[in-house]
């Protein structure tokens, strides 16, 4: 049985499922958000576990890719998570 992974649009949250594991997939969103990197859902969950005290003041203004960098810096996300 092949495992599948969910990827989420960074703009609207639209999700797609793929049978391969990569940090993100580049695709056009069906909801009209344009062409962007859909980020793997389990990676986004880890990003959201960055402690409030470690989040920059502009956390709410950061896009998902920038939040991944913060999570990486804070040790919440590791390099194997990005493979």
PyMOL Python script that loads the backbone (N, CA, C, O; Angstrom):
from pymol import cmd

cmd.read_pdbstr("""\
ATOM      1  N   UNK A   1       0.837  -1.180   0.000  1.00  0.00           N
ATOM      2  CA  UNK A   1       0.000   0.000   0.000  1.00  0.00           C
ATOM      3  C   UNK A   1       0.881   1.241   0.000  1.00  0.00           C
ATOM      4  O   UNK A   1       1.838   1.330   0.768  1.00  0.00           O
ATOM      5  N   UNK A   2       0.559   2.186  -0.852  1.00  0.00           N
ATOM      6  CA  UNK A   2       1.326   3.421  -0.976  1.00  0.00           C
ATOM      7  C   UNK A   2       0.774   4.458  -0.007  1.00  0.00           C
ATOM      8  O   UNK A   2      -0.437   4.665   0.079  1.00  0.00           O
ATOM      9  N   UNK A   3       1.670   5.098   0.713  1.00  0.00           N
ATOM     10  CA  UNK A   3       1.260   6.159   1.626  1.00  0.00           C
ATOM     11  C   UNK A   3       1.057   7.437   0.839  1.00  0.00           C
ATOM     12  O   UNK A   3       1.763   7.685  -0.138  1.00  0.00           O
ATOM     13  N   UNK A   4       0.112   8.240   1.249  1.00  0.00           N
ATOM     14  CA  UNK A   4      -0.122   9.517   0.588  1.00  0.00           C
ATOM     15  C   UNK A   4       0.062  10.656   1.594  1.00  0.00           C
ATOM     16  O   UNK A   4      -0.029  10.461   2.806  1.00  0.00           O
ATOM     17  N   UNK A   5       0.323  11.845   1.057  1.00  0.00           N
ATOM     18  CA  UNK A   5       0.602  13.021   1.875  1.00  0.00           C
ATOM     19  C   UNK A   5      -0.261  14.175   1.408  1.00  0.00           C
ATOM     20  O   UNK A   5      -0.515  14.338   0.215  1.00  0.00           O
ATOM     21  N   UNK A   6      -0.703  14.963   2.354  1.00  0.00           N
ATOM     22  CA  UNK A   6      -1.543  16.114   2.050  1.00  0.00           C
ATOM     23  C   UNK A   6      -0.677  17.372   1.945  1.00  0.00           C
ATOM     24  O   UNK A   6       0.223  17.590   2.756  1.00  0.00           O
ATOM     25  N   UNK A   7      -0.963  18.188   0.941  1.00  0.00           N
ATOM     26  CA  UNK A   7      -0.281  19.458   0.717  1.00  0.00           C
ATOM     27  C   UNK A   7      -1.316  20.566   0.728  1.00  0.00           C
ATOM     28  O   UNK A   7      -2.414  20.402   0.195  1.00  0.00           O
ATOM     29  N   UNK A   8      -0.968  21.708   1.339  1.00  0.00           N
ATOM     30  CA  UNK A   8      -1.919  22.775   1.583  1.00  0.00           C
ATOM     31  C   UNK A   8      -1.496  24.061   0.871  1.00  0.00           C
ATOM     32  O   UNK A   8      -0.327  24.445   0.904  1.00  0.00           O
ATOM     33  N   UNK A   9      -2.471  24.725   0.223  1.00  0.00           N
ATOM     34  CA  UNK A   9      -2.226  26.018  -0.409  1.00  0.00           C
ATOM     35  C   UNK A   9      -1.901  27.041   0.682  1.00  0.00           C
ATOM     36  O   UNK A   9      -2.631  27.131   1.669  1.00  0.00           O
ATOM     37  N   UNK A  10      -0.834  27.805   0.530  1.00  0.00           N
ATOM     38  CA  UNK A  10      -0.470  28.773   1.555  1.00  0.00           C
ATOM     39  C   UNK A  10      -1.428  29.955   1.650  1.00  0.00           C
ATOM     40  O   UNK A  10      -1.432  30.667   2.654  1.00  0.00           O
ATOM     41  N   UNK A  11      -2.225  30.169   0.634  1.00  0.00           N
ATOM     42  CA  UNK A  11      -3.143  31.305   0.628  1.00  0.00           C
ATOM     43  C   UNK A  11      -4.504  30.972   1.218  1.00  0.00           C
ATOM     44  O   UNK A  11      -4.990  31.682   2.098  1.00  0.00           O
ATOM     45  N   UNK A  12      -5.124  29.893   0.738  1.00  0.00           N
ATOM     46  CA  UNK A  12      -6.522  29.624   1.112  1.00  0.00           C
ATOM     47  C   UNK A  12      -6.718  28.340   1.914  1.00  0.00           C
ATOM     48  O   UNK A  12      -7.796  28.118   2.466  1.00  0.00           O
ATOM     49  N   UNK A  13      -5.697  27.496   1.984  1.00  0.00           N
ATOM     50  CA  UNK A  13      -5.841  26.247   2.724  1.00  0.00           C
ATOM     51  C   UNK A  13      -6.374  25.091   1.903  1.00  0.00           C
ATOM     52  O   UNK A  13      -6.578  24.002   2.439  1.00  0.00           O
ATOM     53  N   UNK A  14      -6.609  25.301   0.598  1.00  0.00           N
ATOM     54  CA  UNK A  14      -7.042  24.210  -0.277  1.00  0.00           C
ATOM     55  C   UNK A  14      -6.018  23.077  -0.186  1.00  0.00           C
ATOM     56  O   UNK A  14      -4.813  23.330  -0.192  1.00  0.00           O
ATOM     57  N   UNK A  15      -6.482  21.853  -0.102  1.00  0.00           N
ATOM     58  CA  UNK A  15      -5.572  20.711   0.079  1.00  0.00           C
ATOM     59  C   UNK A  15      -5.651  19.754  -1.100  1.00  0.00           C
ATOM     60  O   UNK A  15      -6.707  19.562  -1.704  1.00  0.00           O
ATOM     61  N   UNK A  16      -4.497  19.155  -1.411  1.00  0.00           N
ATOM     62  CA  UNK A  16      -4.409  18.097  -2.407  1.00  0.00           C
ATOM     63  C   UNK A  16      -3.607  16.959  -1.798  1.00  0.00           C
ATOM     64  O   UNK A  16      -2.814  17.174  -0.881  1.00  0.00           O
ATOM     65  N   UNK A  17      -3.811  15.756  -2.303  1.00  0.00           N
ATOM     66  CA  UNK A  17      -3.096  14.581  -1.797  1.00  0.00           C
ATOM     67  C   UNK A  17      -2.218  14.039  -2.912  1.00  0.00           C
ATOM     68  O   UNK A  17      -2.640  13.933  -4.063  1.00  0.00           O
ATOM     69  N   UNK A  18      -0.983  13.697  -2.544  1.00  0.00           N
ATOM     70  CA  UNK A  18      -0.035  13.126  -3.489  1.00  0.00           C
ATOM     71  C   UNK A  18       0.605  11.896  -2.860  1.00  0.00           C
ATOM     72  O   UNK A  18       0.652  11.770  -1.636  1.00  0.00           O
ATOM     73  N   UNK A  19       1.098  10.988  -3.701  1.00  0.00           N
ATOM     74  CA  UNK A  19       1.702   9.744  -3.213  1.00  0.00           C
ATOM     75  C   UNK A  19       3.211   9.848  -3.111  1.00  0.00           C
ATOM     76  O   UNK A  19       3.912   8.846  -3.252  1.00  0.00           O
ATOM     77  N   UNK A  20       3.713  11.031  -2.870  1.00  0.00           N
ATOM     78  CA  UNK A  20       5.153  11.208  -2.657  1.00  0.00           C
ATOM     79  C   UNK A  20       5.347  12.233  -1.553  1.00  0.00           C
ATOM     80  O   UNK A  20       4.472  13.059  -1.295  1.00  0.00           O
ATOM     81  N   UNK A  21       6.510  12.171  -0.901  1.00  0.00           N
ATOM     82  CA  UNK A  21       6.791  13.033   0.240  1.00  0.00           C
ATOM     83  C   UNK A  21       7.917  13.994  -0.109  1.00  0.00           C
ATOM     84  O   UNK A  21       9.078  13.600  -0.215  1.00  0.00           O
ATOM     85  N   UNK A  22       7.563  15.239  -0.283  1.00  0.00           N
ATOM     86  CA  UNK A  22       8.502  16.329  -0.488  1.00  0.00           C
ATOM     87  C   UNK A  22       8.010  17.486   0.381  1.00  0.00           C
ATOM     88  O   UNK A  22       6.853  17.472   0.801  1.00  0.00           O
ATOM     89  N   UNK A  23       8.850  18.489   0.665  1.00  0.00           N
ATOM     90  CA  UNK A  23       8.387  19.589   1.512  1.00  0.00           C
ATOM     91  C   UNK A  23       7.238  20.384   0.893  1.00  0.00           C
ATOM     92  O   UNK A  23       6.332  20.833   1.595  1.00  0.00           O
ATOM     93  N   UNK A  24       7.287  20.552  -0.429  1.00  0.00           N
ATOM     94  CA  UNK A  24       6.235  21.326  -1.087  1.00  0.00           C
ATOM     95  C   UNK A  24       6.102  20.879  -2.536  1.00  0.00           C
ATOM     96  O   UNK A  24       7.011  20.281  -3.112  1.00  0.00           O
ATOM     97  N   UNK A  25       4.944  21.188  -3.105  1.00  0.00           N
ATOM     98  CA  UNK A  25       4.710  20.952  -4.519  1.00  0.00           C
ATOM     99  C   UNK A  25       4.267  22.270  -5.146  1.00  0.00           C
ATOM    100  O   UNK A  25       3.488  23.020  -4.558  1.00  0.00           O
ATOM    101  N   UNK A  26       4.766  22.536  -6.329  1.00  0.00           N
ATOM    102  CA  UNK A  26       4.395  23.755  -7.036  1.00  0.00           C
ATOM    103  C   UNK A  26       3.224  23.432  -7.944  1.00  0.00           C
ATOM    104  O   UNK A  26       3.286  22.504  -8.751  1.00  0.00           O
ATOM    105  N   UNK A  27       2.162  24.200  -7.808  1.00  0.00           N
ATOM    106  CA  UNK A  27       0.963  23.942  -8.591  1.00  0.00           C
ATOM    107  C   UNK A  27       0.074  25.180  -8.595  1.00  0.00           C
ATOM    108  O   UNK A  27       0.280  26.114  -7.821  1.00  0.00           O
ATOM    109  N   UNK A  28      -0.904  25.167  -9.469  1.00  0.00           N
ATOM    110  CA  UNK A  28      -1.895  26.225  -9.525  1.00  0.00           C
ATOM    111  C   UNK A  28      -3.076  25.826  -8.648  1.00  0.00           C
ATOM    112  O   UNK A  28      -3.582  24.707  -8.741  1.00  0.00           O
ATOM    113  N   UNK A  29      -3.507  26.746  -7.804  1.00  0.00           N
ATOM    114  CA  UNK A  29      -4.623  26.487  -6.901  1.00  0.00           C
ATOM    115  C   UNK A  29      -5.944  26.547  -7.656  1.00  0.00           C
ATOM    116  O   UNK A  29      -6.181  27.464  -8.442  1.00  0.00           O
ATOM    117  N   UNK A  30      -6.795  25.568  -7.411  1.00  0.00           N
ATOM    118  CA  UNK A  30      -8.121  25.529  -8.039  1.00  0.00           C
ATOM    119  C   UNK A  30      -9.037  26.632  -7.535  1.00  0.00           C
ATOM    120  O   UNK A  30     -10.059  26.925  -8.157  1.00  0.00           O
ATOM    121  N   UNK A  31      -8.680  27.243  -6.413  1.00  0.00           N
ATOM    122  CA  UNK A  31      -9.512  28.290  -5.812  1.00  0.00           C
ATOM    123  C   UNK A  31      -9.153  29.679  -6.338  1.00  0.00           C
ATOM    124  O   UNK A  31      -9.702  30.677  -5.870  1.00  0.00           O
ATOM    125  N   UNK A  32      -8.233  29.754  -7.311  1.00  0.00           N
ATOM    126  CA  UNK A  32      -7.887  31.030  -7.917  1.00  0.00           C
ATOM    127  C   UNK A  32      -6.759  31.786  -7.238  1.00  0.00           C
ATOM    128  O   UNK A  32      -6.552  32.965  -7.524  1.00  0.00           O
ATOM    129  N   UNK A  33      -6.028  31.140  -6.349  1.00  0.00           N
ATOM    130  CA  UNK A  33      -4.934  31.822  -5.646  1.00  0.00           C
ATOM    131  C   UNK A  33      -3.697  31.994  -6.521  1.00  0.00           C
ATOM    132  O   UNK A  33      -2.797  32.758  -6.171  1.00  0.00           O
ATOM    133  N   UNK A  34      -3.641  31.312  -7.627  1.00  0.00           N
ATOM    134  CA  UNK A  34      -2.491  31.418  -8.507  1.00  0.00           C
ATOM    135  C   UNK A  34      -1.559  30.234  -8.388  1.00  0.00           C
ATOM    136  O   UNK A  34      -1.930  29.175  -7.881  1.00  0.00           O
ATOM    137  N   UNK A  35      -0.345  30.430  -8.862  1.00  0.00           N
ATOM    138  CA  UNK A  35       0.690  29.406  -8.920  1.00  0.00           C
ATOM    139  C   UNK A  35       1.571  29.558  -7.695  1.00  0.00           C
ATOM    140  O   UNK A  35       2.166  30.618  -7.506  1.00  0.00           O
ATOM    141  N   UNK A  36       1.675  28.537  -6.855  1.00  0.00           N
ATOM    142  CA  UNK A  36       2.417  28.673  -5.606  1.00  0.00           C
ATOM    143  C   UNK A  36       2.897  27.311  -5.127  1.00  0.00           C
ATOM    144  O   UNK A  36       2.584  26.278  -5.720  1.00  0.00           O
ATOM    145  N   UNK A  37       3.659  27.330  -4.049  1.00  0.00           N
ATOM    146  CA  UNK A  37       4.127  26.113  -3.397  1.00  0.00           C
ATOM    147  C   UNK A  37       3.086  25.670  -2.381  1.00  0.00           C
ATOM    148  O   UNK A  37       2.821  26.387  -1.415  1.00  0.00           O
ATOM    149  N   UNK A  38       2.495  24.506  -2.582  1.00  0.00           N
ATOM    150  CA  UNK A  38       1.657  23.891  -1.564  1.00  0.00           C
ATOM    151  C   UNK A  38       2.625  23.229  -0.580  1.00  0.00           C
ATOM    152  O   UNK A  38       3.545  22.526  -0.999  1.00  0.00           O
ATOM    153  N   UNK A  39       2.429  23.444   0.701  1.00  0.00           N
ATOM    154  CA  UNK A  39       3.335  22.921   1.721  1.00  0.00           C
ATOM    155  C   UNK A  39       2.709  21.688   2.371  1.00  0.00           C
ATOM    156  O   UNK A  39       1.503  21.640   2.614  1.00  0.00           O
ATOM    157  N   UNK A  40       3.555  20.693   2.647  1.00  0.00           N
ATOM    158  CA  UNK A  40       3.075  19.446   3.246  1.00  0.00           C
ATOM    159  C   UNK A  40       2.410  19.744   4.592  1.00  0.00           C
ATOM    160  O   UNK A  40       2.975  20.459   5.420  1.00  0.00           O
ATOM    161  N   UNK A  41       1.219  19.200   4.810  1.00  0.00           N
ATOM    162  CA  UNK A  41       0.399  19.516   5.978  1.00  0.00           C
ATOM    163  C   UNK A  41       1.094  19.195   7.297  1.00  0.00           C
ATOM    164  O   UNK A  41       1.000  19.979   8.241  1.00  0.00           O
ATOM    165  N   UNK A  42       1.791  18.062   7.387  1.00  0.00           N
ATOM    166  CA  UNK A  42       2.449  17.724   8.650  1.00  0.00           C
ATOM    167  C   UNK A  42       3.589  18.689   8.960  1.00  0.00           C
ATOM    168  O   UNK A  42       3.902  18.919  10.129  1.00  0.00           O
ATOM    169  N   UNK A  43       4.207  19.249   7.939  1.00  0.00           N
ATOM    170  CA  UNK A  43       5.249  20.251   8.131  1.00  0.00           C
ATOM    171  C   UNK A  43       4.633  21.534   8.682  1.00  0.00           C
ATOM    172  O   UNK A  43       5.199  22.155   9.582  1.00  0.00           O
ATOM    173  N   UNK A  44       3.495  21.931   8.157  1.00  0.00           N
ATOM    174  CA  UNK A  44       2.799  23.118   8.666  1.00  0.00           C
ATOM    175  C   UNK A  44       2.377  22.945  10.123  1.00  0.00           C
ATOM    176  O   UNK A  44       2.417  23.899  10.899  1.00  0.00           O
ATOM    177  N   UNK A  45       1.973  21.736  10.493  1.00  0.00           N
ATOM    178  CA  UNK A  45       1.607  21.469  11.887  1.00  0.00           C
ATOM    179  C   UNK A  45       2.792  21.693  12.806  1.00  0.00           C
ATOM    180  O   UNK A  45       2.645  22.272  13.882  1.00  0.00           O
ATOM    181  N   UNK A  46       3.966  21.240  12.391  1.00  0.00           N
ATOM    182  CA  UNK A  46       5.172  21.458  13.201  1.00  0.00           C
ATOM    183  C   UNK A  46       5.479  22.946  13.317  1.00  0.00           C
ATOM    184  O   UNK A  46       5.852  23.429  14.386  1.00  0.00           O
ATOM    185  N   UNK A  47       5.323  23.664  12.218  1.00  0.00           N
ATOM    186  CA  UNK A  47       5.594  25.105  12.216  1.00  0.00           C
ATOM    187  C   UNK A  47       4.699  25.813  13.233  1.00  0.00           C
ATOM    188  O   UNK A  47       5.145  26.724  13.930  1.00  0.00           O
ATOM    189  N   UNK A  48       3.453  25.397  13.313  1.00  0.00           N
ATOM    190  CA  UNK A  48       2.522  26.040  14.253  1.00  0.00           C
ATOM    191  C   UNK A  48       2.864  25.741  15.710  1.00  0.00           C
ATOM    192  O   UNK A  48       2.314  26.373  16.612  1.00  0.00           O
ATOM    193  N   UNK A  49       3.768  24.784  15.956  1.00  0.00           N
ATOM    194  CA  UNK A  49       4.156  24.489  17.331  1.00  0.00           C
ATOM    195  C   UNK A  49       5.341  25.326  17.797  1.00  0.00           C
ATOM    196  O   UNK A  49       5.861  25.101  18.890  1.00  0.00           O
ATOM    197  N   UNK A  50       5.777  26.288  16.985  1.00  0.00           N
ATOM    198  CA  UNK A  50       6.820  27.224  17.432  1.00  0.00           C
ATOM    199  C   UNK A  50       6.241  27.973  18.635  1.00  0.00           C
ATOM    200  O   UNK A  50       5.152  28.537  18.539  1.00  0.00           O
ATOM    201  N   UNK A  51       6.952  27.986  19.761  1.00  0.00           N
ATOM    202  CA  UNK A  51       6.428  28.668  20.953  1.00  0.00           C
ATOM    203  C   UNK A  51       6.182  30.156  20.694  1.00  0.00           C
ATOM    204  O   UNK A  51       6.923  30.802  19.952  1.00  0.00           O
ATOM    205  N   UNK A  52       5.142  30.676  21.312  1.00  0.00           N
ATOM    206  CA  UNK A  52       4.799  32.099  21.166  1.00  0.00           C
ATOM    207  C   UNK A  52       6.009  32.988  21.463  1.00  0.00           C
ATOM    208  O   UNK A  52       6.236  33.989  20.783  1.00  0.00           O
ATOM    209  N   UNK A  53       6.776  32.615  22.478  1.00  0.00           N
ATOM    210  CA  UNK A  53       7.925  33.439  22.883  1.00  0.00           C
ATOM    211  C   UNK A  53       9.038  33.453  21.834  1.00  0.00           C
ATOM    212  O   UNK A  53       9.868  34.361  21.833  1.00  0.00           O
ATOM    213  N   UNK A  54       9.066  32.472  20.952  1.00  0.00           N
ATOM    214  CA  UNK A  54      10.104  32.387  19.930  1.00  0.00           C
ATOM    215  C   UNK A  54       9.653  32.978  18.591  1.00  0.00           C
ATOM    216  O   UNK A  54      10.449  33.097  17.659  1.00  0.00           O
ATOM    217  N   UNK A  55       8.386  33.343  18.502  1.00  0.00           N
ATOM    218  CA  UNK A  55       7.861  33.893  17.250  1.00  0.00           C
ATOM    219  C   UNK A  55       8.216  35.366  17.124  1.00  0.00           C
ATOM    220  O   UNK A  55       8.142  36.105  18.106  1.00  0.00           O
ATOM    221  N   UNK A  56       8.598  35.802  15.931  1.00  0.00           N
ATOM    222  CA  UNK A  56       8.855  37.233  15.748  1.00  0.00           C
ATOM    223  C   UNK A  56       7.555  38.027  15.877  1.00  0.00           C
ATOM    224  O   UNK A  56       6.462  37.478  15.744  1.00  0.00           O
ATOM    225  N   UNK A  57       7.692  39.321  16.136  1.00  0.00           N
ATOM    226  CA  UNK A  57       6.523  40.180  16.315  1.00  0.00           C
ATOM    227  C   UNK A  57       5.595  40.183  15.111  1.00  0.00           C
ATOM    228  O   UNK A  57       4.387  40.369  15.256  1.00  0.00           O
ATOM    229  N   UNK A  58       6.159  39.977  13.916  1.00  0.00           N
ATOM    230  CA  UNK A  58       5.344  40.013  12.697  1.00  0.00           C
ATOM    231  C   UNK A  58       4.898  38.615  12.240  1.00  0.00           C
ATOM    232  O   UNK A  58       4.621  38.413  11.057  1.00  0.00           O
ATOM    233  N   UNK A  59       4.827  37.650  13.168  1.00  0.00           N
ATOM    234  CA  UNK A  59       4.472  36.265  12.856  1.00  0.00           C
ATOM    235  C   UNK A  59       3.205  36.174  12.008  1.00  0.00           C
ATOM    236  O   UNK A  59       3.161  35.426  11.031  1.00  0.00           O
ATOM    237  N   UNK A  60       2.195  36.921  12.372  1.00  0.00           N
ATOM    238  CA  UNK A  60       0.920  36.856  11.647  1.00  0.00           C
ATOM    239  C   UNK A  60       1.037  37.380  10.222  1.00  0.00           C
ATOM    240  O   UNK A  60       0.215  37.042   9.370  1.00  0.00           O
ATOM    241  N   UNK A  61       2.040  38.194   9.955  1.00  0.00           N
ATOM    242  CA  UNK A  61       2.239  38.746   8.615  1.00  0.00           C
ATOM    243  C   UNK A  61       3.146  37.874   7.742  1.00  0.00           C
ATOM    244  O   UNK A  61       3.229  38.088   6.532  1.00  0.00           O
ATOM    245  N   UNK A  62       3.825  36.894   8.346  1.00  0.00           N
ATOM    246  CA  UNK A  62       4.742  36.038   7.603  1.00  0.00           C
ATOM    247  C   UNK A  62       3.969  35.028   6.760  1.00  0.00           C
ATOM    248  O   UNK A  62       2.922  34.529   7.173  1.00  0.00           O
ATOM    249  N   UNK A  63       4.498  34.733   5.572  1.00  0.00           N
ATOM    250  CA  UNK A  63       3.888  33.664   4.786  1.00  0.00           C
ATOM    251  C   UNK A  63       4.411  32.328   5.311  1.00  0.00           C
ATOM    252  O   UNK A  63       5.318  32.294   6.143  1.00  0.00           O
ATOM    253  N   UNK A  64       3.842  31.241   4.827  1.00  0.00           N
ATOM    254  CA  UNK A  64       4.211  29.921   5.347  1.00  0.00           C
ATOM    255  C   UNK A  64       5.680  29.588   5.152  1.00  0.00           C
ATOM    256  O   UNK A  64       6.288  28.967   6.024  1.00  0.00           O
ATOM    257  N   UNK A  65       6.261  29.984   4.031  1.00  0.00           N
ATOM    258  CA  UNK A  65       7.684  29.698   3.796  1.00  0.00           C
ATOM    259  C   UNK A  65       8.549  30.399   4.839  1.00  0.00           C
ATOM    260  O   UNK A  65       9.507  29.818   5.347  1.00  0.00           O
ATOM    261  N   UNK A  66       8.214  31.640   5.156  1.00  0.00           N
ATOM    262  CA  UNK A  66       8.992  32.377   6.166  1.00  0.00           C
ATOM    263  C   UNK A  66       8.814  31.750   7.548  1.00  0.00           C
ATOM    264  O   UNK A  66       9.753  31.716   8.344  1.00  0.00           O
ATOM    265  N   UNK A  67       7.629  31.261   7.826  1.00  0.00           N
ATOM    266  CA  UNK A  67       7.402  30.588   9.110  1.00  0.00           C
ATOM    267  C   UNK A  67       8.206  29.300   9.204  1.00  0.00           C
ATOM    268  O   UNK A  67       8.683  28.943  10.282  1.00  0.00           O
ATOM    269  N   UNK A  68       8.361  28.600   8.086  1.00  0.00           N
ATOM    270  CA  UNK A  68       9.194  27.388   8.080  1.00  0.00           C
ATOM    271  C   UNK A  68      10.628  27.745   8.465  1.00  0.00           C
ATOM    272  O   UNK A  68      11.261  27.011   9.224  1.00  0.00           O
ATOM    273  N   UNK A  69      11.150  28.860   7.954  1.00  0.00           N
ATOM    274  CA  UNK A  69      12.514  29.282   8.297  1.00  0.00           C
ATOM    275  C   UNK A  69      12.638  29.580   9.790  1.00  0.00           C
ATOM    276  O   UNK A  69      13.643  29.230  10.408  1.00  0.00           O
ATOM    277  N   UNK A  70      11.631  30.219  10.372  1.00  0.00           N
ATOM    278  CA  UNK A  70      11.642  30.486  11.808  1.00  0.00           C
ATOM    279  C   UNK A  70      11.630  29.171  12.575  1.00  0.00           C
ATOM    280  O   UNK A  70      12.391  29.003  13.528  1.00  0.00           O
ATOM    281  N   UNK A  71      10.775  28.236  12.168  1.00  0.00           N
ATOM    282  CA  UNK A  71      10.695  26.933  12.834  1.00  0.00           C
ATOM    283  C   UNK A  71      12.016  26.172  12.730  1.00  0.00           C
ATOM    284  O   UNK A  71      12.416  25.483  13.668  1.00  0.00           O
ATOM    285  N   UNK A  72      12.676  26.296  11.609  1.00  0.00           N
ATOM    286  CA  UNK A  72      13.983  25.666  11.422  1.00  0.00           C
ATOM    287  C   UNK A  72      15.008  26.293  12.367  1.00  0.00           C
ATOM    288  O   UNK A  72      15.775  25.590  13.026  1.00  0.00           O
ATOM    289  N   UNK A  73      15.008  27.611  12.420  1.00  0.00           N
ATOM    290  CA  UNK A  73      15.940  28.332  13.299  1.00  0.00           C
ATOM    291  C   UNK A  73      15.704  27.967  14.761  1.00  0.00           C
ATOM    292  O   UNK A  73      16.655  27.846  15.533  1.00  0.00           O
ATOM    293  N   UNK A  74      14.448  27.792  15.140  1.00  0.00           N
ATOM    294  CA  UNK A  74      14.103  27.496  16.533  1.00  0.00           C
ATOM    295  C   UNK A  74      14.225  26.014  16.877  1.00  0.00           C
ATOM    296  O   UNK A  74      14.037  25.634  18.033  1.00  0.00           O
ATOM    297  N   UNK A  75      14.538  25.168  15.890  1.00  0.00           N
ATOM    298  CA  UNK A  75      14.720  23.749  16.139  1.00  0.00           C
ATOM    299  C   UNK A  75      13.433  22.943  16.174  1.00  0.00           C
ATOM    300  O   UNK A  75      13.453  21.764  16.531  1.00  0.00           O
ATOM    301  N   UNK A  76      12.317  23.556  15.811  1.00  0.00           N
ATOM    302  CA  UNK A  76      11.033  22.849  15.770  1.00  0.00           C
ATOM    303  C   UNK A  76      10.963  21.964  14.524  1.00  0.00           C
ATOM    304  O   UNK A  76      10.384  20.878  14.548  1.00  0.00           O
ATOM    305  N   UNK A  77      11.558  22.447  13.450  1.00  0.00           N
ATOM    306  CA  UNK A  77      11.658  21.708  12.199  1.00  0.00           C
ATOM    307  C   UNK A  77      13.130  21.400  11.971  1.00  0.00           C
ATOM    308  O   UNK A  77      13.988  22.251  12.204  1.00  0.00           O
ATOM    309  N   UNK A  78      13.429  20.178  11.513  1.00  0.00           N
ATOM    310  CA  UNK A  78      14.813  19.792  11.250  1.00  0.00           C
ATOM    311  C   UNK A  78      14.995  19.564   9.746  1.00  0.00           C
ATOM    312  O   UNK A  78      14.017  19.490   9.002  1.00  0.00           O
ATOM    313  N   UNK A  79      16.223  19.454   9.314  1.00  0.00           N
ATOM    314  CA  UNK A  79      16.495  19.210   7.901  1.00  0.00           C
ATOM    315  C   UNK A  79      15.826  17.938   7.382  1.00  0.00           C
ATOM    316  O   UNK A  79      15.310  17.955   6.264  1.00  0.00           O
ATOM    317  N   UNK A  80      15.808  16.836   8.135  1.00  0.00           N
ATOM    318  CA  UNK A  80      15.078  15.652   7.638  1.00  0.00           C
ATOM    319  C   UNK A  80      13.589  15.918   7.398  1.00  0.00           C
ATOM    320  O   UNK A  80      12.982  15.296   6.526  1.00  0.00           O
ATOM    321  N   UNK A  81      13.000  16.839   8.167  1.00  0.00           N
ATOM    322  CA  UNK A  81      11.587  17.187   7.942  1.00  0.00           C
ATOM    323  C   UNK A  81      11.390  17.811   6.563  1.00  0.00           C
ATOM    324  O   UNK A  81      10.304  17.728   5.990  1.00  0.00           O
ATOM    325  N   UNK A  82      12.427  18.428   6.037  1.00  0.00           N
ATOM    326  CA  UNK A  82      12.346  19.131   4.760  1.00  0.00           C
ATOM    327  C   UNK A  82      12.689  18.252   3.574  1.00  0.00           C
ATOM    328  O   UNK A  82      12.751  18.724   2.439  1.00  0.00           O
ATOM    329  N   UNK A  83      12.910  16.976   3.837  1.00  0.00           N
ATOM    330  CA  UNK A  83      13.239  16.056   2.752  1.00  0.00           C
ATOM    331  C   UNK A  83      12.042  15.237   2.364  1.00  0.00           C
ATOM    332  O   UNK A  83      12.131  14.404   1.462  1.00  0.00           O
TER     333      UNK A  83
END
""", "prot")
cmd.dss("prot")
cmd.show_as("cartoon", "prot")
cmd.util.cbc("prot")
cmd.orient("prot")
